Amino acid sequence: MENKEDKKPKSGGKQELLANLFKKASKRERLLFYLACFAMLVVLLDRIVLIPIMRNLKSIEDKIEQKKTIIKDGLAILAYENRITEDYDR
């Protein structure tokens, strides 16, 4: 006669299964697992942290270029105004 307790899944069955697989894995397989986890972490950090920062920096650089253009145009107008004023004063 079978015992009903034999058919019940052990507590934390999935965790135990993963732990057993990890224990049975060779050093090379564990190393590959760690490398894959590290690669995933780098990709996540890139997507979550670096890309938004780089977008923000690009936006700031574009605004700086716009301001430089405005300043250049203003300086050209001032130079033209100074020439007109000098000609008028003569």
Backbone bond lengths (Angstrom), bond angles and torsions (degrees), N, CA, C in turn:
res aa  C-N    CA-C-N  psi(-1)  N-CA   C-N-CA  omega(-1)  CA-C   N-CA-C  phi
1 M - - - 1.440 - - 1.523 110.05 -
2 E 1.336 115.24 136.03 1.456 118.96 -178.50 1.516 110.36 -85.53
3 N 1.295 114.90 145.34 1.444 121.58 177.80 1.527 108.27 -89.10
4 K 1.333 117.29 136.51 1.455 120.84 -179.02 1.527 110.89 -65.10
5 E 1.295 117.16 -27.77 1.458 120.57 -179.16 1.518 110.92 -67.05
6 D 1.336 118.46 -26.79 1.450 121.64 179.61 1.534 111.40 -67.76
7 K 1.317 117.43 -29.14 1.458 121.53 -177.39 1.526 112.44 -85.45
8 K 1.302 117.88 -17.82 1.461 120.56 -179.27 1.522 109.47 -69.92
9 P 1.334 116.30 137.37 1.468 117.76 175.65 1.517 110.00 -68.65
10 K 1.297 114.28 146.48 1.455 118.79 178.63 1.525 108.67 -68.61
11 S 1.312 115.63 151.89 1.459 118.85 178.51 1.523 109.19 -65.69
12 G 1.323 115.64 136.01 1.452 120.29 -178.35 1.516 111.80 67.52
13 G 1.320 117.94 37.80 1.457 122.33 -175.83 1.515 113.89 -55.53
14 K 1.327 117.17 -44.33 1.457 120.18 -179.87 1.520 110.92 -67.09
15 Q 1.314 115.52 -40.66 1.465 119.28 179.54 1.522 110.53 -64.70
16 E 1.325 116.00 -41.74 1.466 119.53 179.63 1.523 110.47 -65.91
17 L 1.314 116.38 -40.07 1.454 120.59 179.28 1.529 110.24 -61.31
18 L 1.341 116.78 -46.08 1.462 120.52 178.65 1.526 111.01 -64.90
19 A 1.327 116.44 -40.87 1.463 119.52 179.17 1.524 110.61 -63.27
20 N 1.325 116.95 -42.12 1.462 120.11 178.83 1.529 111.39 -65.22
21 L 1.333 116.81 -41.45 1.460 119.80 177.76 1.526 110.44 -61.60
22 F 1.315 115.36 -41.04 1.462 119.52 -178.55 1.531 110.78 -67.97
23 K 1.328 115.87 -39.31 1.472 119.34 178.66 1.520 111.04 -66.23
24 K 1.319 117.34 -35.49 1.459 121.30 -177.82 1.530 112.29 -79.78
25 A 1.311 117.16 -14.55 1.467 120.47 -177.49 1.528 110.20 -69.25
26 S 1.305 114.43 146.67 1.464 119.38 178.81 1.530 109.25 -74.84
27 K 1.312 116.10 169.32 1.465 119.96 179.40 1.524 110.32 -60.62
28 R 1.308 115.90 -39.83 1.461 120.35 -180.00 1.525 110.74 -63.34
29 E 1.326 117.05 -43.43 1.462 120.51 179.37 1.525 111.05 -65.10
30 R 1.330 117.34 -39.90 1.467 120.49 177.14 1.524 110.69 -64.36
31 L 1.337 116.02 -41.01 1.454 120.08 178.47 1.525 110.32 -61.99
32 L 1.322 116.90 -44.18 1.458 120.66 177.53 1.526 111.20 -62.47
33 F 1.323 116.67 -38.63 1.460 120.96 177.15 1.520 110.19 -61.48
34 Y 1.329 117.11 -47.11 1.467 121.01 179.97 1.528 110.74 -64.09
35 L 1.319 116.93 -40.10 1.461 119.90 178.16 1.528 111.48 -64.29
36 A 1.323 116.55 -39.98 1.463 120.42 177.89 1.533 110.49 -64.73
37 C 1.332 116.72 -41.95 1.469 120.26 177.37 1.520 110.83 -62.95
38 F 1.329 116.83 -42.02 1.461 121.12 178.84 1.525 110.53 -63.09
39 A 1.334 116.96 -42.74 1.467 121.00 179.32 1.528 110.42 -62.74
40 M 1.324 116.72 -41.40 1.461 120.37 178.10 1.525 110.99 -64.28
41 L 1.318 116.83 -39.72 1.462 121.26 178.27 1.526 110.48 -63.18
42 V 1.321 116.76 -43.01 1.472 120.65 179.06 1.526 110.11 -62.77
43 V 1.325 117.38 -43.78 1.460 120.70 179.74 1.526 110.28 -63.68
44 L 1.317 117.72 -43.49 1.467 120.64 178.42 1.519 111.35 -62.15
45 L 1.324 117.25 -44.45 1.461 120.07 178.41 1.528 110.61 -62.27
46 D 1.324 116.14 -38.79 1.460 120.07 178.09 1.524 110.50 -61.45
47 R 1.315 116.17 -48.05 1.468 120.67 -177.04 1.522 112.34 -70.67
48 I 1.310 117.68 -37.98 1.464 121.23 -173.68 1.527 112.25 -86.49
49 V 1.332 117.52 -35.65 1.470 120.40 -172.85 1.524 112.08 -110.11
50 L 1.308 117.57 -57.35 1.460 120.61 -169.87 1.523 113.87 -68.64
51 I 1.310 118.14 -44.74 1.460 120.05 -177.30 1.534 111.61 -62.38
52 P 1.345 120.10 -45.59 1.472 118.37 176.61 1.541 112.77 -61.90
53 I 1.315 117.19 -37.16 1.466 119.85 178.55 1.530 109.74 -65.56
54 M 1.326 117.25 -43.88 1.455 120.74 -179.59 1.532 111.10 -64.85
55 R 1.335 117.27 -37.79 1.463 120.74 176.58 1.526 110.51 -62.95
56 N 1.326 115.65 -42.22 1.458 120.90 179.64 1.531 110.29 -63.47
57 L 1.335 116.84 -44.35 1.457 120.47 178.62 1.533 111.32 -62.17
58 K 1.316 116.71 -40.76 1.462 120.69 178.52 1.525 110.24 -62.61
59 S 1.317 116.84 -41.80 1.458 121.13 178.67 1.528 110.70 -62.61
60 I 1.317 116.38 -42.88 1.467 120.73 178.90 1.527 110.37 -64.58
61 E 1.331 117.37 -42.52 1.466 120.78 178.56 1.527 110.70 -61.77
62 D 1.330 117.23 -40.35 1.465 120.46 178.48 1.530 110.68 -63.45
63 K 1.325 116.85 -41.48 1.472 120.50 178.63 1.531 110.65 -64.51
64 I 1.323 116.72 -39.19 1.466 120.84 178.26 1.527 109.94 -62.59
65 E 1.322 116.88 -44.00 1.468 120.35 178.61 1.524 111.18 -62.14
66 Q 1.336 116.93 -39.92 1.465 120.03 177.65 1.526 110.65 -62.65
67 K 1.329 116.73 -43.50 1.469 121.11 179.40 1.526 110.54 -63.90
68 K 1.332 117.63 -40.18 1.469 121.03 178.09 1.523 110.77 -60.96
69 T 1.336 116.15 -41.86 1.460 120.36 179.36 1.525 110.57 -64.12
70 I 1.321 116.75 -42.91 1.465 121.03 178.52 1.523 110.34 -62.09
71 I 1.329 116.78 -43.36 1.466 121.07 179.66 1.523 110.44 -64.27
72 K 1.338 117.24 -42.64 1.464 120.90 178.51 1.521 110.86 -59.88
73 D 1.336 115.75 -45.39 1.466 120.19 178.95 1.528 110.30 -62.35
74 G 1.324 116.43 -41.17 1.463 120.55 178.74 1.515 112.03 -63.65
75 L 1.331 116.80 -40.55 1.462 120.70 178.37 1.524 110.85 -65.71
76 A 1.320 116.92 -38.37 1.465 120.50 177.72 1.524 109.94 -63.72
77 I 1.317 117.65 -41.96 1.465 121.89 178.22 1.521 110.04 -64.26
78 L 1.335 117.45 -42.82 1.467 120.66 178.57 1.526 111.29 -62.97
79 A 1.323 117.47 -41.27 1.465 120.52 178.48 1.527 109.91 -62.90
80 Y 1.311 116.01 -42.13 1.462 120.10 178.36 1.526 109.98 -64.75
81 E 1.322 116.83 -41.62 1.464 121.21 178.73 1.527 110.55 -62.72
82 N 1.325 116.86 -41.80 1.470 120.24 178.84 1.528 110.79 -62.47
83 R 1.323 118.50 -40.14 1.466 121.16 178.07 1.528 110.71 -63.86
84 I 1.300 116.33 -42.18 1.473 120.40 179.31 1.535 110.05 -63.74
85 T 1.346 115.69 -42.91 1.461 120.15 -179.49 1.534 110.31 -64.42
86 E 1.321 117.29 -41.82 1.462 120.45 178.62 1.527 111.10 -63.95
87 D 1.325 116.26 -42.71 1.460 120.19 178.49 1.531 110.66 -63.89
88 Y 1.295 117.77 -38.22 1.460 122.69 -179.57 1.531 110.81 -68.18
89 D 1.355 116.34 -38.59 1.456 120.10 -178.42 1.521 111.77 -69.79
90 R 1.277 120.51 -20.64 1.473 122.18 -178.15 1.477 112.57 -72.01
